[in-house]
């Protein structure tokens, strides 16, 4: 667009025209706008000079709107209303009263820390719509890279150079079993990783970062894990464990609150396997106030904080 064709008429000039049209008096209009009469007169003259028409016919006693004035006043009212609505809308966005945030998250965080953080965030910001895209490590990377998600919650391994990463903490693994299974019966609180050789496991997909870490650890230690059933969601994994199909190795952050009486949790050690977890975002992409607010809420709810 060529800026030479845009008339240099600002909101202050529009307000002057509308005030004179409403009060039919320069004195009353100046008082309403909290300005001087000479300043108001200069504003009206500037608009008339730019438009090349006379908007008002004024005498010592009356002010009359011309035909051209009536036409311009209708336009000025629409512009002023649109500007007011837009400013209010922008203020709502800035104050996190309205907007949308899209977060891409690995399954363990989406099922663990994230619900409590979002509940706290929306308590004071009910007008913000939040979309959660939960998946595995690669899904989060693609969502953030493509711009579909404002930011991601992910394992901080194999992160592209175009990303900024903010470490939140470490994710460890717990063993989930039913009380009827061998580990559940023992009453122990910990289990050595090597004890899992040959035990039927309910596992995440081979391409997930957690599965890769477990398989790599097993290969280094010379043991073979038995992936009896492969699922893609943590709640599904827990359901299979409850049914006695096998035990589950899950990131500790994926389980929030009590598991109930039908499942037990044991810490996996020797070795204690860990992965760095954090927030990932594109380096050159700025976040909206709503996204910044949600990100801060997630950080405050992280267990290591």
BAVEXDO-702066 format. One line per 5 residues: number of its first residue (from 1); their letters; for each residue x, y, z of N, C-alpha, C. Coordinates in steps of 0.2 Angstrom, whole numbers. Example, Ala and Ser with C-alpha at 12.3 -4.5 7.8 and 13.67 -1.06 7.14 Angstrom:
REM residues 2
1 = as = 66/-28/39/62/-22/39/66/-16/39 ~ 64/-11/35/68/-5/36/64/0/39
This chain:
REM residues 305
1 = xxxxx = 4/-6/0/0/0/0/4/6/0 ~ 3/11/-4/6/17/-5/4/22/1 ~ 8/24/6/6/28/11/4/35/9 ~ 7/37/3/5/44/1/-3/45/-1 ~ -6/39/-1/-13/40/-3/-17/39/4
6 = xxxxx = -14/39/10/-18/38/16/-18/45/19 ~ -24/48/20/-24/55/23/-22/55/30 ~ -18/60/32/-15/61/39/-20/63/43 ~ -25/59/45/-31/61/50/-30/56/55 ~ -29/59/61/-29/54/67/-35/54/71
11 = xxxxx = -35/50/77/-40/49/81/-42/55/84 ~ -37/60/86/-39/66/89/-43/71/84 ~ -41/70/78/-45/74/73/-52/72/72 ~ -53/65/72/-60/62/72/-64/64/78 ~ -61/64/84/-64/65/90/-67/73/90
16 = xxxxx = -63/77/87/-65/84/86/-71/85/82 ~ -71/82/76/-76/82/71/-83/79/75 ~ -82/74/78/-88/71/81/-91/75/87 ~ -86/78/91/-89/82/96/-92/88/94 ~ -90/92/88/-93/97/86/-100/96/83
21 = xxxxx = -100/90/79/-106/87/76/-111/86/82 ~ -109/83/87/-114/82/93/-116/88/96 ~ -112/92/98/-114/98/102/-116/104/98 ~ -114/104/92/-116/110/88/-113/116/91 ~ -108/116/94/-105/122/97/-97/120/98
26 = xxxxx = -93/125/96/-86/124/97/-84/125/104 ~ -87/129/108/-86/130/115/-88/124/119 ~ -94/121/118/-96/115/121/-92/109/119 ~ -90/108/113/-86/103/111/-79/103/114 ~ -76/109/114/-69/110/117/-69/108/124
31 = xxxxx = -75/110/128/-75/108/135/-76/101/136 ~ -80/97/132/-81/90/132/-74/86/131 ~ -70/89/126/-64/86/125/-58/88/129 ~ -59/93/134/-54/95/138/-48/98/134 ~ -50/102/130/-45/106/126/-48/113/125
36 = xxxxx = -43/117/122/-45/124/121/-49/125/114 ~ -53/130/114/-57/131/108/-52/133/102 ~ -47/136/102/-42/137/97/-39/131/94 ~ -37/126/99/-35/120/97/-40/116/93 ~ -46/116/95/-51/112/92/-53/115/85
41 = xxxxx = -52/122/85/-54/125/78/-48/123/73 ~ -42/122/76/-36/120/71/-37/113/69 ~ -40/109/73/-41/102/71/-46/101/66 ~ -51/105/67/-57/105/62/-54/107/55 ~ -50/113/55/-48/116/49/-43/111/46
46 = xxxxx = -39/107/49/-34/103/46/-38/97/43 ~ -43/95/46/-47/89/42/-50/92/36 ~ -53/98/36/-56/101/31/-51/102/25 ~ -45/104/27/-40/106/22/-38/99/18 ~ -37/94/22/-35/87/19/-41/85/15
51 = xxxxx = -47/85/17/-53/83/13/-54/87/7 ~ -53/94/8/-54/99/3/-62/101/2 ~ -65/100/8/-72/102/9/-73/105/15 ~ -79/108/16/-81/111/22/-86/107/26 ~ -84/105/32/-88/101/36/-94/104/40
56 = xxxxx = -92/110/42/-97/114/46/-97/121/44 ~ -104/124/44/-105/131/43/-106/134/49 ~ -102/139/51/-102/142/58/-103/149/57 ~ -108/152/62/-109/159/62/-108/160/70 ~ -109/166/72/-108/168/78/-112/165/83
61 = xxxxx = -118/162/81/-123/159/85/-124/151/84 ~ -123/149/78/-125/142/77/-119/139/73 ~ -119/132/73/-115/128/69/-119/123/65 ~ -119/123/59/-123/118/55/-118/113/51 ~ -120/107/51/-116/102/47/-118/102/40
66 = xxxxx = -113/102/36/-114/103/29/-116/96/26 ~ -118/95/20/-119/89/17/-113/84/17 ~ -107/87/15/-101/84/15/-99/82/22 ~ -101/86/27/-100/85/34/-103/78/36 ~ -110/78/34/-114/72/36/-111/66/34
71 = xxxxx = -109/66/28/-106/60/25/-99/58/28 ~ -95/63/30/-89/61/33/-90/59/40 ~ -95/62/44/-96/61/51/-98/53/51 ~ -102/51/47/-104/44/47/-98/39/47 ~ -93/41/42/-87/37/42/-83/38/48
76 = xxxxx = -83/44/51/-79/45/57/-81/41/63 ~ -88/40/63/-91/36/68/-89/29/68 ~ -90/26/62/-88/19/61/-80/18/62 ~ -76/23/60/-69/22/61/-68/22/69 ~ -71/27/72/-70/28/80/-72/22/83
81 = xxxxx = -78/19/81/-81/13/85/-76/7/84 ~ -74/6/77/-69/1/76/-63/1/80 ~ -60/7/80/-54/8/84/-55/7/91 ~ -60/9/94/-62/8/101/-62/0/102 ~ -66/-3/98/-67/-10/99/-60/-14/98
86 = xxxxx = -56/-12/93/-50/-15/92/-45/-14/98 ~ -45/-8/101/-41/-6/107/-43/-10/113 ~ -50/-11/114/-52/-15/119/-50/-22/118 ~ -50/-25/112/-48/-31/111/-41/-33/112 ~ -37/-28/110/-30/-28/111/-28/-28/119
91 = xxxxx = -32/-24/122/-31/-24/129/-32/-30/133 ~ -38/-34/130/-40/-40/133/-34/-45/132 ~ -31/-45/126/-26/-50/124/-20/-48/129 ~ -18/-42/130/-12/-40/134/-13/-42/141 ~ -20/-42/143/-21/-43/150/-23/-51/151
96 = xxxxx = -22/-55/146/-24/-62/146/-31/-63/148 ~ -36/-59/146/-43/-60/147/-46/-64/141 ~ -42/-64/135/-45/-67/129/-39/-70/125 ~ -40/-75/121/-35/-77/117/-34/-85/117 ~ -29/-88/114/-29/-95/113/-21/-97/114
101 = xxxxx = -20/-102/117/-13/-105/118/-13/-112/115 ~ -8/-114/111/-8/-121/109/-1/-123/112 ~ -2/-129/116/4/-132/119/5/-139/116 ~ 11/-141/114/12/-148/112/17/-151/117 ~ 15/-157/120/18/-159/125/19/-167/125
106 = xxxxx = 24/-169/127/25/-177/128/20/-179/132 ~ 18/-186/131/13/-189/135/14/-189/143 ~ 20/-190/145/21/-190/152/19/-183/156 ~ 21/-178/152/19/-171/156/12/-169/155 ~ 9/-171/149/2/-170/147/-2/-173/152
111 = xxxxx = 0/-179/155/-4/-183/159/-2/-182/167 ~ 4/-178/168/6/-177/175/5/-170/177 ~ 10/-166/176/11/-159/179/6/-155/175 ~ 5/-155/169/1/-150/165/-6/-149/167 ~ -10/-154/169/-17/-153/171/-18/-148/177
116 = xxxxx = -14/-149/182/-14/-145/188/-12/-137/186 ~ -7/-137/182/-4/-130/180/-10/-126/176 ~ -13/-130/171/-18/-127/167/-24/-125/172 ~ -26/-129/176/-32/-128/181/-30/-121/185 ~ -24/-120/187/-22/-114/191/-22/-108/186
121 = xxxxx = -20/-109/180/-20/-104/175/-27/-101/174 ~ -31/-106/172/-38/-104/170/-42/-101/175 ~ -40/-102/181/-44/-100/187/-45/-92/187 ~ -40/-89/185/-40/-82/184/-41/-79/177 ~ -41/-84/172/-41/-82/165/-46/-86/161
126 = xxxxx = -52/-86/163/-57/-91/160/-58/-90/153 ~ -56/-84/150/-57/-82/143/-52/-85/139 ~ -47/-88/141/-41/-91/137/-43/-98/135 ~ -43/-99/129/-44/-106/126/-37/-109/126 ~ -36/-115/128/-30/-119/128/-31/-125/124
131 = xxxxx = -27/-127/120/-27/-133/116/-20/-137/118 ~ -21/-143/119/-15/-147/121/-15/-153/115 ~ -9/-153/112/-7/-158/107/-2/-163/111 ~ -5/-168/113/0/-173/116/2/-179/112 ~ 9/-180/112/11/-185/108/18/-187/110
136 = xxxxx = 22/-190/106/29/-192/108/34/-186/106 ~ 40/-187/108/46/-182/107/45/-179/100 ~ 45/-183/95/46/-181/88/39/-177/86 ~ 34/-178/89/28/-175/87/28/-167/90 ~ 31/-167/96/32/-160/99/37/-156/95
141 = xxxxx = 42/-159/93/47/-155/88/44/-153/82 ~ 40/-157/79/37/-155/73/31/-149/74 ~ 28/-150/79/23/-145/81/26/-138/82 ~ 31/-138/86/34/-131/87/38/-129/81 ~ 41/-133/77/45/-131/71/40/-128/66
146 = xxxxx = 34/-131/65/29/-129/60/26/-123/62 ~ 26/-121/69/22/-115/71/15/-117/73 ~ 13/-123/73/7/-126/75/6/-124/83 ~ 11/-126/87/11/-124/94/15/-118/96 ~ 13/-115/101/16/-109/103/23/-111/107
151 = xxxxx = 23/-116/110/29/-119/113/27/-127/115 ~ 33/-130/116/32/-137/118/35/-139/125 ~ 33/-145/127/35/-148/133/38/-154/131 ~ 45/-155/132/48/-161/129/54/-163/132 ~ 57/-169/131/64/-171/133/69/-167/129
156 = xxxxx = 74/-165/132/79/-160/129/84/-164/126 ~ 83/-169/122/88/-173/119/86/-172/111 ~ 91/-171/107/90/-171/100/86/-165/98 ~ 87/-159/101/83/-153/100/86/-149/94 ~ 83/-147/89/86/-143/84/89/-137/86
161 = xxxxx = 94/-134/82/98/-128/84/93/-122/83 ~ 88/-122/80/83/-117/79/79/-116/85 ~ 79/-120/90/75/-120/96/79/-117/102 ~ 75/-114/106/78/-112/113/75/-117/118 ~ 79/-119/122/77/-124/127/78/-122/134
166 = xxxxx = 73/-122/138/73/-120/145/72/-127/150 ~ 77/-129/153/77/-135/157/72/-134/163 ~ 68/-138/164/64/-138/170/66/-143/176 ~ 69/-148/173/71/-153/178/72/-160/175 ~ 73/-165/179/74/-172/176/68/-176/177
171 = xxxxx = 67/-181/172/62/-186/172/65/-193/174 ~ 63/-196/179/65/-203/181/60/-208/179 ~ 61/-214/180/57/-219/178/54/-223/185 ~ 48/-224/185/45/-228/190/42/-235/187 ~ 42/-240/191/39/-246/189/32/-246/192
176 = xxxxx = 27/-247/188/20/-248/190/18/-255/190 ~ 15/-258/195/13/-265/195/6/-265/199 ~ 3/-271/198/-3/-272/203/-1/-276/209 ~ -5/-275/214/-3/-279/220/-2/-286/219 ~ -6/-289/214/-5/-296/213/1/-299/209
181 = xxxxx = 4/-294/206/10/-296/203/16/-296/207 ~ 22/-299/205/27/-301/209/30/-295/212 ~ 31/-290/209/34/-284/212/29/-280/217 ~ 23/-281/215/18/-278/220/17/-282/226 ~ 18/-288/226/17/-292/232/23/-291/237
186 = xxxxx = 29/-289/235/35/-289/239/34/-284/244 ~ 31/-278/243/31/-273/248/37/-269/247 ~ 41/-270/242/47/-266/241/45/-259/238 ~ 50/-254/239/49/-247/237/53/-246/231 ~ 58/-251/230/63/-250/224/64/-256/220
191 = xxxxx = 66/-256/214/68/-262/210/74/-260/206 ~ 78/-265/205/84/-264/201/82/-265/194 ~ 85/-261/189/83/-261/182/84/-269/180 ~ 90/-272/182/91/-278/179/86/-284/181 ~ 82/-282/186/77/-287/188/71/-287/183
196 = xxxxx = 71/-283/178/65/-282/173/67/-287/167 ~ 72/-290/167/74/-294/161/69/-300/161 ~ 66/-300/155/61/-306/154/54/-304/157 ~ 53/-299/161/46/-297/164/42/-294/158 ~ 36/-297/158/31/-294/153/30/-286/154
201 = xxxxx = 31/-282/149/31/-275/150/25/-272/146 ~ 22/-267/149/17/-263/145/21/-257/143 ~ 22/-256/136/27/-251/134/24/-246/129 ~ 28/-240/129/26/-235/124/29/-237/117 ~ 28/-233/112/30/-235/105/38/-235/105
206 = xxxxx = 41/-239/100/48/-239/99/51/-232/98 ~ 47/-228/94/50/-222/92/49/-216/98 ~ 46/-218/103/46/-213/109/53/-212/112 ~ 54/-206/115/61/-205/118/62/-210/124 ~ 56/-211/128/57/-215/134/58/-222/132
211 = xxxxx = 55/-225/127/56/-231/125/64/-232/123 ~ 66/-227/119/73/-228/116/78/-228/122 ~ 77/-224/127/81/-223/133/81/-230/137 ~ 75/-233/138/75/-240/141/78/-245/137 ~ 77/-245/131/80/-250/126/88/-249/126
216 = xxxxx = 90/-243/126/97/-242/126/101/-244/132 ~ 97/-242/138/100/-245/145/100/-252/145 ~ 95/-255/143/95/-263/143/101/-266/139 ~ 102/-263/133/107/-265/128/114/-264/131 ~ 115/-259/135/122/-257/138/123/-262/144
221 = xxxxx = 117/-264/147/118/-269/153/118/-276/151 ~ 117/-277/144/116/-284/142/110/-288/144 ~ 105/-285/145/98/-288/146/93/-287/141 ~ 88/-291/141/83/-290/135/76/-289/139 ~ 73/-283/137/67/-282/139/61/-285/135
226 = xxxxx = 56/-287/138/50/-290/135/45/-286/134 ~ 44/-282/128/38/-278/127/32/-282/125 ~ 28/-284/130/23/-288/129/17/-284/125 ~ 15/-278/127/10/-274/124/13/-267/123 ~ 11/-265/117/14/-258/116/7/-253/115
231 = xxxxx = 7/-248/119/2/-243/119/4/-236/118 ~ 0/-231/117/2/-224/115/0/-219/120 ~ -3/-221/125/-6/-217/131/-5/-220/138 ~ -3/-215/142/-1/-218/149/-7/-221/152 ~ -13/-218/152/-19/-221/155/-21/-228/152
236 = xxxxx = -19/-229/146/-20/-236/143/-15/-240/146 ~ -9/-238/147/-4/-242/150/-6/-244/157 ~ -9/-240/161/-11/-241/168/-17/-246/168 ~ -21/-246/163/-27/-250/163/-24/-258/161 ~ -19/-258/157/-17/-265/156/-13/-268/162
241 = xxxxx = -9/-263/166/-6/-265/172/-11/-268/177 ~ -17/-264/177/-22/-266/182/-25/-273/180 ~ -25/-274/174/-28/-281/172/-23/-286/173 ~ -17/-285/175/-12/-290/176/-8/-293/170 ~ -9/-289/164/-5/-291/158/2/-290/159
246 = xxxxx = 4/-285/163/11/-284/164/13/-278/168 ~ 19/-276/169/20/-270/173/22/-265/168 ~ 22/-259/170/24/-253/166/30/-249/169 ~ 34/-247/164/39/-242/166/37/-235/163 ~ 36/-231/168/34/-224/166/38/-218/169
251 = xxxxx = 38/-213/165/42/-207/168/38/-205/175 ~ 41/-203/180/38/-202/186/33/-196/186 ~ 35/-191/181/31/-185/181/24/-186/177 ~ 24/-192/174/18/-194/171/12/-196/175 ~ 14/-197/182/9/-200/187/8/-195/192
256 = xxxxx = 2/-191/192/1/-186/198/-4/-189/202 ~ -3/-188/209/-8/-190/214/-7/-197/215 ~ -12/-200/219/-12/-207/221/-14/-211/215 ~ -11/-217/215/-13/-222/210/-19/-226/212 ~ -21/-226/219/-26/-230/222/-23/-236/225
261 = xxxxx = -28/-240/227/-26/-247/230/-24/-252/225 ~ -26/-251/219/-25/-257/214/-19/-256/210 ~ -14/-251/212/-8/-251/208/-3/-249/214 ~ 3/-251/213/9/-249/217/14/-246/213 ~ 18/-241/216/24/-238/212/30/-240/215
266 = xxxxx = 35/-242/211/42/-243/214/47/-239/210 ~ 52/-236/214/57/-232/210/62/-237/207 ~ 64/-236/201/69/-240/197/76/-237/198 ~ 81/-241/201/87/-239/202/92/-244/200 ~ 99/-242/200/104/-246/198/103/-249/191
271 = xxxxx = 103/-244/186/104/-237/187/98/-233/187 ~ 98/-227/190/92/-223/190/92/-219/183 ~ 88/-221/179/88/-218/172/84/-211/172 ~ 87/-206/169/85/-200/169/85/-196/162 ~ 81/-192/161/81/-188/155/79/-181/157
276 = xxxxx = 83/-176/154/81/-169/155/75/-167/152 ~ 70/-163/155/64/-161/153/63/-153/153 ~ 60/-150/148/60/-143/148/55/-140/143 ~ 55/-134/142/51/-130/137/55/-129/131 ~ 52/-130/125/56/-129/119/51/-124/115
281 = xxxxx = 55/-119/112/51/-114/107/56/-112/102 ~ 53/-109/97/57/-107/91/61/-101/93 ~ 67/-100/91/71/-94/94/69/-87/92 ~ 66/-87/86/64/-81/83/57/-79/84 ~ 53/-83/87/46/-82/88/44/-80/95
286 = xxxxx = 41/-74/95/39/-71/102/32/-74/104 ~ 31/-75/110/25/-78/113/20/-72/114 ~ 14/-74/114/8/-69/116/8/-69/123 ~ 5/-63/126/5/-63/133/2/-69/137 ~ -4/-72/133/-7/-78/136/-2/-84/136
291 = xxxxx = 2/-85/131/7/-90/131/12/-89/136 ~ 14/-83/137/20/-81/142/17/-83/149 ~ 10/-81/150/7/-82/156/7/-90/158 ~ 5/-94/153/4/-101/154/11/-104/155 ~ 16/-102/151/23/-104/152/25/-103/159
296 = xxxxx = 24/-97/162/26/-96/169/22/-100/174 ~ 16/-101/173/12/-105/177/15/-113/177 ~ 17/-115/172/19/-122/171/26/-122/175 ~ 30/-117/174/37/-117/178/35/-117/186 ~ 30/-113/188/29/-113/195/26/-119/198
301 = xxxxx = 23/-124/193/20/-130/196/25/-136/195 ~ 31/-134/192/35/-140/191/38/-143/198 ~ 38/-149/199/40/-152/205/47/-150/208 ~ 51/-149/204/58/-147/206/59/-140/208 ~ 54/-136/207/54/-129/209/53/-128/216
